[in-house]
Amino acid sequence: MKKMGLVAVFLAMALCALAQTAKVSGLESVADTAVVVIPDSVVVQVLDSLSAVSAADSAKLSVRRVTEQKAQPSPQLLAFNRTVRDFRKRYDEMLERWDDIYLIIRGIPVKSDYYKLSMPATYYHAAIEQACNIDGWKPRIPFLKDDSVAVRPFPLKDLRRSEKIDRYINRQLLSFYLEYPNLVKQNEANLVGLKPLQGEKFVKDETKKSILQVLQIPGRPREVVQKDLLVFKPNFWTLTGNGYLQFSQNYISDNWYKGGESTKSFLSGLTLQANYDDRQKIQFENKLEWKLGFITAPSDTLHSYKPNNDMFRLSSKLGIKAVNSWYYTLSAEFKTQFFSNYETNTENLVSAFFSPAELNVGLGMDYKYIKDGVCNLSVLINPLNYTLYSVSSDRVDPTKFNVKEGHKHESVWGSRLESTLKWQIISVLLWESRLSYTTNYEKVLAEWENTFTFTINQYLSTKLFIHGRFDDGVTRESDDSYFQLQELLSFGLSYTW
């Protein structure tokens, strides 16, 4: 009897230990629903033995007879298994159709923003430009508040999602280029000829091709070699020019009550500029100007035409930036004329080729103010300036051109101030001005040239030219002044490039 009681107690303890183990393993739901299979013969023997046990022992031990049945898994486990099975099935279906570029898969959502990551490793220029570009950058001022639009209580939807995604992808691509350059086998230049399918237009060739086969364009290797890399060097030179051909005409009959003479005038001009600016320290400006004008002279019986405007000028400035808009400058200017000019009804030569000729070389500083398309100002100050006056013809009076009697050359040391201005006052009116002041602290030579251009269209314009001059270093008549003035108004063709 004692042995049967011990068996019952041992069996009860085993059942309790099994339940406790299930709880410790974290399978409480399984422990609550766990089923222990016990043969009926054993149960009968246990019950028979328990009948002989005392009432106190019967109260402490209780055994529940269970029937033999199969254990069922939890609903959560079944749901997880179904999710994994469905995912695997969809994944296999998509993988089989991935290489078919002609198959439209409507079940897979397409995000075009991520195309750079789905394509084979390719060099994209946008990643390099983004890393080197500073457009839109602004310094952050710590004591100013952020834009109130960004902190509004009801923020609007950000419509720049694609732009932001592209910037993040470019940063990842740049890191990939630096870390694994040997894995990048394709260049964006090789993808220029590829075109996407549009609408219902499909390729007639039914042969299926993979994406890698399409990207391998014939005649272009997938390897990025040195000859495929295009390096564009910055061009710091700017070439501009302007040319015009204008005329004026005035007819007066012989019996006109006030008298007068019929005249015709012709004016042409050409300006060429070649400027170098590295936008850091060095500026090199070169300018060639040529003006030539003729006028009929009915009162001059010896000369039918006389030049009323003849000037050839070549100027150059080399500047090294000092501070802000100031440049240390070495400048040079040379000017002369081409055609001869005579006094009325005489053969007395007034001026000719290289008679006069003037050369200025100076060292100083140049101040520049530039507002694109509106104003361009330059003020050149040369504390040290060398001027050479020359009259090569023996028939020209040198004293009219700052050269002493009997000499052909005259060297003068002094200072020089030159200011040039180009101002687009309105869209149809341009003012170009040049003021020069040269002195050796005994004599002064000053010139002020003003040209007003009234633009009619791209090819027609009207020009008003006013040229004032003061020179107290030349001989003059007793009734004449040192101040001289020339004015010319003309209409005709004009072109700027």
C-alpha positions as CSV (number, residue, x, y, z in Angstrom):
1,M,0.0,0.0,0.0
2,K,2.8,2.4,0.8
3,K,4.4,1.7,-2.6
4,M,1.3,2.6,-4.4
5,G,1.0,5.8,-2.4
6,L,4.5,6.7,-3.3
7,V,3.8,6.1,-6.9
8,A,0.8,8.4,-6.9
9,V,2.8,11.1,-5.1
10,F,5.7,10.8,-7.5
11,L,3.3,11.0,-10.5
12,A,1.7,14.2,-9.1
13,M,5.0,15.8,-8.6
14,A,6.1,15.0,-12.2
15,L,2.9,16.7,-13.5
16,C,3.5,19.8,-11.4
17,A,7.2,20.0,-12.6
18,L,6.1,19.7,-16.2
19,A,3.7,22.6,-15.9
20,Q,6.3,24.7,-14.0
21,T,8.9,24.1,-16.8
22,A,6.5,25.3,-19.5
23,K,5.9,28.5,-17.6
24,V,9.7,29.2,-17.1
25,S,10.3,28.7,-20.8
26,G,7.9,31.6,-21.6
27,L,5.3,29.3,-23.2
28,E,2.6,30.1,-20.7
29,S,-0.1,29.6,-23.3
30,V,1.3,26.3,-24.2
31,A,1.6,25.3,-20.5
32,D,-2.0,26.2,-19.9
33,T,-3.2,24.1,-22.8
34,A,-0.5,21.3,-22.6
35,V,-1.8,17.8,-22.7
36,V,0.0,14.9,-20.9
37,V,-0.9,11.5,-22.4
38,I,-1.3,8.8,-19.6
39,P,-2.4,5.2,-20.4
40,D,-5.7,4.1,-18.9
41,S,-4.2,1.1,-17.0
42,V,-1.8,3.5,-15.1
43,V,-4.7,5.8,-14.2
44,V,-6.8,2.9,-12.8
45,Q,-3.9,1.7,-10.7
46,V,-3.3,5.2,-9.4
47,L,-7.0,5.7,-8.5
48,D,-7.1,2.3,-6.8
49,S,-4.0,3.2,-4.8
50,L,-5.5,6.6,-3.9
51,S,-8.5,4.9,-2.4
52,A,-6.4,3.5,0.3
53,V,-4.6,6.7,1.1
54,S,-5.8,8.8,4.0
55,A,-8.3,11.6,3.5
56,A,-5.5,14.1,4.2
57,D,-3.3,12.8,1.4
58,S,-6.3,12.7,-1.0
59,A,-6.9,16.4,-0.4
60,K,-3.4,17.3,-1.3
61,L,-3.2,15.3,-4.5
62,S,-5.5,15.4,-7.5
63,V,-5.1,13.9,-10.8
64,R,-7.1,14.8,-13.8
65,R,-7.8,12.1,-16.3
66,V,-7.3,13.3,-19.8
67,T,-7.9,11.7,-23.1
68,E,-5.4,11.1,-25.7
69,Q,-5.5,14.1,-28.3
70,K,-3.2,16.0,-30.7
71,A,-1.6,19.4,-29.6
72,Q,-2.7,22.5,-31.7
73,P,-0.3,25.6,-32.3
74,S,-1.2,29.1,-31.3
75,P,-3.1,31.4,-33.8
76,Q,-0.2,33.9,-33.7
77,L,2.2,31.3,-34.9
78,L,-0.1,30.3,-37.7
79,A,-0.5,33.9,-38.9
80,F,3.3,34.5,-39.0
81,N,3.8,31.3,-41.0
82,R,1.2,32.4,-43.6
83,T,3.0,35.9,-43.9
84,V,6.4,34.3,-44.5
85,R,5.0,31.8,-47.0
86,D,3.2,34.6,-49.0
87,F,6.2,36.8,-48.9
88,R,8.4,34.0,-50.3
89,K,5.9,33.3,-53.0
90,R,5.7,36.9,-54.2
91,Y,9.5,37.3,-54.0
92,D,10.1,34.3,-56.2
93,E,7.5,35.6,-58.7
94,M,9.1,39.0,-58.9
95,L,12.6,37.6,-59.2
96,E,11.6,35.5,-62.2
97,R,10.3,38.6,-64.0
98,W,13.0,41.1,-63.0
99,D,15.2,40.6,-66.1
100,D,12.3,41.0,-68.5
101,I,12.5,44.7,-69.4
102,Y,9.5,44.4,-71.8
103,L,7.1,43.1,-69.1
104,I,5.0,45.6,-67.3
105,I,4.6,44.4,-63.7
106,R,1.6,46.1,-62.3
107,G,1.7,44.5,-58.9
108,I,5.1,46.0,-57.9
109,P,5.1,49.7,-57.0
110,V,7.7,51.6,-59.0
111,K,9.6,54.5,-57.4
112,S,11.5,56.4,-60.1
113,D,13.3,58.4,-57.5
114,Y,15.6,55.5,-56.7
115,Y,16.6,54.6,-60.3
116,K,20.3,55.4,-59.7
117,L,20.5,52.7,-57.0
118,S,18.7,50.1,-59.1
119,M,21.0,50.6,-62.1
120,P,24.5,49.0,-62.4
121,A,27.2,51.1,-60.8
122,T,27.5,54.3,-62.9
123,Y,29.4,57.6,-62.7
124,Y,26.7,60.4,-62.6
125,H,27.9,63.9,-63.0
126,A,25.2,65.2,-60.7
127,A,26.9,63.7,-57.7
128,I,30.1,65.5,-58.4
129,E,28.4,68.8,-59.2
130,Q,26.4,68.7,-56.0
131,A,29.6,68.1,-53.9
132,C,31.4,71.1,-55.6
133,N,28.5,73.5,-56.0
134,I,27.9,76.3,-53.6
135,D,24.8,77.9,-55.3
136,G,22.2,78.8,-52.8
137,W,24.6,78.6,-49.8
138,K,24.1,81.3,-47.2
139,P,25.9,81.9,-44.0
140,R,23.9,81.1,-40.9
141,I,23.4,84.0,-38.5
142,P,22.9,82.6,-35.0
143,F,21.1,85.5,-33.5
144,L,18.4,85.6,-36.3
145,K,15.3,83.4,-36.0
146,D,14.5,80.8,-38.6
147,D,11.9,81.3,-41.3
148,S,8.5,81.5,-39.8
149,V,7.1,79.5,-42.7
150,A,9.0,76.4,-41.5
151,V,7.5,76.6,-38.0
152,R,3.9,77.4,-38.9
153,P,1.2,75.6,-36.8
154,F,-0.2,73.8,-39.9
155,P,2.8,72.7,-42.0
156,L,2.0,72.1,-45.7
157,K,3.0,69.0,-47.6
158,D,6.6,69.2,-48.8
159,L,6.6,69.0,-52.6
160,R,10.3,68.7,-52.9
161,R,10.4,65.0,-52.0
162,S,12.1,63.9,-55.2
163,E,14.7,66.6,-55.0
164,K,15.6,65.7,-51.4
165,I,15.8,62.0,-52.3
166,D,18.1,62.7,-55.2
167,R,20.4,64.7,-53.0
168,Y,20.7,61.9,-50.5
169,I,21.3,59.4,-53.3
170,N,24.0,61.6,-54.8
171,R,25.8,61.7,-51.4
172,Q,25.7,58.0,-51.2
173,L,27.0,57.6,-54.7
174,L,29.9,60.0,-54.1
175,S,30.9,57.9,-51.1
176,F,30.7,54.8,-53.1
177,Y,32.8,56.3,-55.9
178,L,35.6,57.2,-53.4
179,E,35.5,53.9,-51.5
180,Y,35.0,51.4,-54.4
181,P,36.1,53.1,-57.7
182,N,37.0,49.8,-59.3
183,L,33.4,48.6,-59.0
184,V,32.0,51.4,-61.1
185,K,32.1,50.1,-64.7
186,Q,29.7,52.5,-66.5
187,N,29.7,56.2,-67.4
188,E,26.6,58.4,-67.7
189,A,27.8,59.5,-71.2
190,N,27.2,56.0,-72.4
191,L,23.5,56.2,-71.4
192,V,22.7,59.2,-73.6
193,G,21.3,57.0,-76.5
194,L,18.9,55.0,-74.3
195,K,15.2,55.9,-74.7
196,P,12.3,54.6,-72.5
197,L,9.3,52.9,-73.9
198,Q,6.4,55.3,-74.5
199,G,2.7,54.4,-74.4
200,E,1.9,51.2,-76.3
201,K,5.0,51.3,-78.4
202,F,7.0,48.1,-77.7
203,V,10.1,46.8,-79.3
204,K,9.2,44.3,-82.1
205,D,12.2,42.1,-81.2
206,E,10.7,39.4,-79.0
207,T,14.2,38.3,-77.7
208,K,14.4,39.0,-74.0
209,K,17.4,41.0,-72.9
210,S,18.7,41.8,-69.5
211,I,19.4,45.3,-68.3
212,L,23.2,44.6,-68.4
213,Q,23.0,43.6,-72.1
214,V,21.1,46.8,-73.0
215,L,23.6,49.0,-71.2
216,Q,26.5,47.5,-73.1
217,I,26.3,49.9,-76.1
218,P,28.4,48.6,-79.1
219,G,31.6,50.5,-79.8
220,R,31.8,51.8,-76.2
221,P,33.6,49.8,-73.6
222,R,32.1,49.5,-70.2
223,E,35.5,50.2,-68.6
224,V,36.0,53.9,-67.8
225,V,39.3,54.8,-69.3
226,Q,41.2,58.1,-69.4
227,K,40.0,59.0,-72.9
228,D,36.3,58.8,-71.8
229,L,36.8,61.4,-69.0
230,L,36.1,64.9,-70.3
231,V,37.7,67.7,-68.3
232,F,36.4,71.2,-69.0
233,K,39.0,73.9,-68.1
234,P,37.5,77.2,-67.1
235,N,37.8,79.9,-69.8
236,F,38.7,83.2,-68.1
237,W,38.9,85.1,-71.4
238,T,36.0,87.3,-72.7
239,L,35.9,88.5,-76.3
240,T,33.5,91.3,-77.2
241,G,33.2,93.8,-80.0
242,N,31.1,96.6,-81.6
243,G,31.1,98.0,-85.1
244,Y,29.0,100.8,-86.7
245,L,28.7,102.5,-90.1
246,Q,26.7,105.7,-90.1
247,F,26.2,108.7,-92.3
248,S,24.4,112.1,-92.6
249,Q,23.5,114.3,-95.5
250,N,22.5,117.9,-95.9
251,Y,21.4,119.5,-99.2
252,I,21.1,123.3,-99.8
253,S,20.2,124.7,-103.2
254,D,22.4,127.4,-104.8
255,N,19.6,130.0,-104.4
256,W,18.8,129.2,-100.8
257,Y,17.8,132.5,-99.2
258,K,20.1,132.0,-96.2
259,G,23.0,130.6,-98.2
260,G,25.1,127.6,-97.1
261,E,26.7,124.5,-98.6
262,S,25.4,121.0,-99.2
263,T,27.4,118.4,-97.2
264,K,27.7,114.7,-96.7
265,S,29.4,113.0,-93.9
266,F,30.4,109.4,-93.2
267,L,31.4,107.9,-89.9
268,S,32.6,104.3,-89.0
269,G,34.0,102.8,-85.9
270,L,35.2,99.5,-84.6
271,T,35.9,98.4,-81.0
272,L,37.4,95.1,-80.0
273,Q,38.0,93.9,-76.4
274,A,39.9,90.9,-75.0
275,N,39.7,90.7,-71.2
276,Y,41.1,88.1,-68.8
277,D,39.7,87.7,-65.3
278,D,40.4,84.7,-63.1
279,R,37.9,86.1,-60.5
280,Q,40.5,85.9,-57.8
281,K,43.6,88.1,-58.2
282,I,44.5,88.8,-61.8
283,Q,42.8,91.0,-64.5
284,F,44.2,91.7,-67.9
285,E,42.2,94.1,-70.1
286,N,43.0,94.9,-73.8
287,K,41.0,97.3,-76.0
288,L,41.4,98.4,-79.6
289,E,39.4,101.4,-80.9
290,W,39.3,102.8,-84.4
291,K,37.2,105.8,-85.6
292,L,37.2,107.1,-89.1
293,G,35.0,109.8,-90.5
294,F,34.9,112.0,-93.7
295,I,33.0,115.1,-94.7
296,T,32.6,116.8,-98.0
297,A,34.1,120.3,-98.3
298,P,32.5,122.3,-101.2
299,S,34.3,125.4,-100.1
300,D,37.7,123.7,-100.4
301,T,38.7,123.7,-104.0
302,L,41.7,121.4,-103.5
303,H,40.2,118.7,-101.4
304,S,36.7,117.2,-102.0
305,Y,36.7,115.2,-98.8
306,K,38.4,115.9,-95.5
307,P,38.7,113.6,-92.4
308,N,36.7,115.0,-89.5
309,N,37.4,112.1,-87.2
310,D,40.5,109.9,-87.4
311,M,41.7,108.0,-84.3
312,F,43.4,104.7,-83.6
313,R,43.9,103.8,-80.0
314,L,45.3,100.7,-78.3
315,S,45.1,100.4,-74.5
316,S,46.1,97.6,-72.0
317,K,45.9,97.2,-68.2
318,L,47.3,94.5,-66.0
319,G,45.9,94.4,-62.5
320,I,46.6,92.4,-59.4
321,K,44.0,92.6,-56.7
322,A,45.0,94.5,-53.6
323,V,41.9,94.8,-51.4
324,N,38.1,94.8,-52.2
325,S,37.7,96.6,-55.5
326,W,41.3,98.0,-55.8
327,Y,44.0,96.6,-58.0
328,Y,47.7,97.3,-58.4
329,T,47.9,98.2,-62.1
330,L,50.4,98.6,-64.8
331,S,48.8,100.4,-67.8
332,A,49.8,101.4,-71.3
333,E,48.1,103.4,-74.0
334,F,49.1,104.3,-77.6
335,K,47.1,106.4,-80.1
336,T,47.6,108.0,-83.5
337,Q,45.8,108.6,-86.8
338,F,46.0,107.1,-90.3
339,F,45.0,109.8,-92.8
340,S,46.4,113.2,-93.6
341,N,44.5,116.4,-93.0
342,Y,45.1,119.8,-94.7
343,E,44.2,123.4,-94.2
344,T,41.3,124.7,-96.4
345,N,42.4,125.6,-99.9
346,T,46.1,124.9,-99.1
347,E,48.5,122.1,-99.1
348,N,49.7,122.8,-95.6
349,L,49.7,119.5,-93.7
350,V,48.1,119.8,-90.3
351,S,48.4,116.1,-89.2
352,A,49.3,112.8,-90.7
353,F,50.1,109.1,-89.9
354,F,52.2,109.0,-86.7
355,S,52.0,112.8,-86.6
356,P,51.1,113.0,-83.9
357,A,51.5,109.8,-81.9
358,E,51.2,109.5,-78.1
359,L,52.3,106.8,-75.7
360,N,51.4,106.6,-72.0
361,V,52.9,104.1,-69.5
362,G,51.9,104.3,-65.9
363,L,52.0,102.5,-62.6
364,G,49.3,103.0,-60.0
365,M,46.0,101.6,-58.7
366,D,42.7,101.0,-60.4
367,Y,39.3,101.1,-58.7
368,K,36.5,99.0,-60.3
369,Y,32.7,99.0,-59.8
370,I,30.7,96.6,-61.9
371,K,27.0,95.9,-61.9
372,D,26.2,93.4,-64.6
373,G,24.3,94.8,-67.5
374,V,23.9,98.2,-65.9
375,C,27.1,100.0,-65.0
376,N,30.9,99.4,-65.5
377,L,33.1,102.0,-63.8
378,S,36.9,102.1,-63.7
379,V,39.1,104.8,-62.1
380,L,42.8,104.5,-62.8
381,I,45.2,106.6,-60.7
382,N,48.9,106.6,-61.8
383,P,51.1,108.6,-59.5
384,L,54.0,107.7,-61.7
385,N,53.3,108.2,-65.5
386,Y,55.6,108.5,-68.5
387,T,54.3,110.2,-71.7
388,L,56.0,110.2,-75.1
389,Y,54.8,112.7,-77.8
390,S,56.0,112.1,-81.3
391,V,55.7,113.9,-84.7
392,S,57.3,111.9,-87.4
393,S,56.5,114.2,-90.5
394,D,58.7,117.2,-91.2
395,R,55.7,119.0,-92.7
396,V,53.7,119.0,-89.5
397,D,54.1,121.7,-86.9
398,P,55.3,119.9,-83.7
399,T,54.5,122.8,-81.4
400,K,50.8,121.9,-81.9
401,F,51.3,118.5,-80.3
402,N,53.4,119.3,-77.2
403,V,56.8,118.9,-79.0
404,K,59.3,121.7,-79.0
405,E,60.3,123.4,-82.2
406,G,62.9,121.5,-84.2
407,H,62.3,118.2,-82.2
408,K,60.3,115.1,-83.2
409,H,60.0,113.6,-79.7
410,E,59.2,114.9,-76.3
411,S,59.3,112.8,-73.0
412,V,57.3,114.0,-70.1
413,W,57.2,112.5,-66.5
414,G,54.2,113.2,-64.3
415,S,50.9,111.8,-63.1
416,R,47.8,110.6,-64.9
417,L,44.1,110.0,-64.0
418,E,41.8,108.1,-66.3
419,S,38.2,107.2,-65.7
420,T,36.0,105.1,-68.0
421,L,32.2,104.6,-67.6
422,K,29.7,102.4,-69.4
423,W,26.2,103.0,-68.2
424,Q,23.0,101.5,-69.6
425,I,20.7,104.4,-68.5
426,I,17.6,102.8,-70.0
427,S,17.1,99.8,-72.3
428,V,17.5,102.0,-75.5
429,L,20.1,104.5,-74.2
430,L,23.8,103.7,-73.5
431,W,26.3,106.3,-72.3
432,E,30.0,105.6,-72.7
433,S,32.4,108.1,-71.2
434,R,36.2,108.5,-71.0
435,L,38.0,111.2,-68.9
436,S,41.7,111.5,-68.9
437,Y,43.9,114.0,-67.1
438,T,47.7,114.1,-67.6
439,T,50.1,116.6,-66.0
440,N,53.7,117.1,-65.4
441,Y,52.8,119.7,-62.7
442,E,53.5,122.5,-65.2
443,K,51.2,121.8,-68.1
444,V,47.9,119.9,-68.4
445,L,46.3,117.8,-71.1
446,A,42.7,116.8,-70.4
447,E,40.2,115.0,-72.6
448,W,36.6,114.1,-72.1
449,E,34.9,111.8,-74.6
450,N,31.2,111.1,-74.4
451,T,29.2,108.8,-76.8
452,F,25.4,108.4,-76.4
453,T,23.9,105.5,-78.4
454,F,20.2,105.5,-79.0
455,T,19.3,101.9,-80.0
456,I,16.4,101.5,-82.5
457,N,16.8,97.7,-82.9
458,Q,19.7,95.2,-83.2
459,Y,21.1,96.7,-86.3
460,L,20.0,100.4,-86.3
461,S,21.1,103.2,-83.9
462,T,21.8,106.9,-83.6
463,K,25.0,108.1,-82.0
464,L,25.8,111.5,-80.5
465,F,29.5,112.0,-80.0
466,I,30.9,114.9,-77.9
467,H,34.6,115.4,-77.4
468,G,36.0,118.2,-75.2
469,R,39.8,118.8,-74.9
470,F,42.0,121.2,-72.9
471,D,45.7,121.5,-73.7
472,D,47.8,124.4,-72.4
473,G,51.1,123.0,-73.7
474,V,50.6,123.9,-77.4
475,T,51.0,127.1,-79.3
476,R,47.8,129.0,-80.0
477,E,46.6,132.2,-81.7
478,S,46.1,135.2,-79.5
479,D,42.3,135.1,-80.0
480,D,42.0,131.3,-79.5
481,S,41.4,129.3,-76.3
482,Y,43.1,126.3,-74.9
483,F,39.7,124.6,-74.8
484,Q,38.6,122.7,-77.9
485,L,35.2,121.0,-78.7
486,Q,34.0,118.5,-81.3
487,E,30.4,117.2,-81.8
488,L,28.9,114.8,-84.3
489,L,25.4,113.3,-84.6
490,S,24.9,110.4,-87.0
491,F,22.4,107.6,-87.9
492,G,23.1,104.2,-89.4
493,L,24.0,100.6,-88.9
494,S,25.4,99.2,-85.7
495,Y,26.1,95.7,-84.4
496,T,27.4,94.3,-81.1
497,W,28.7,90.8,-80.4
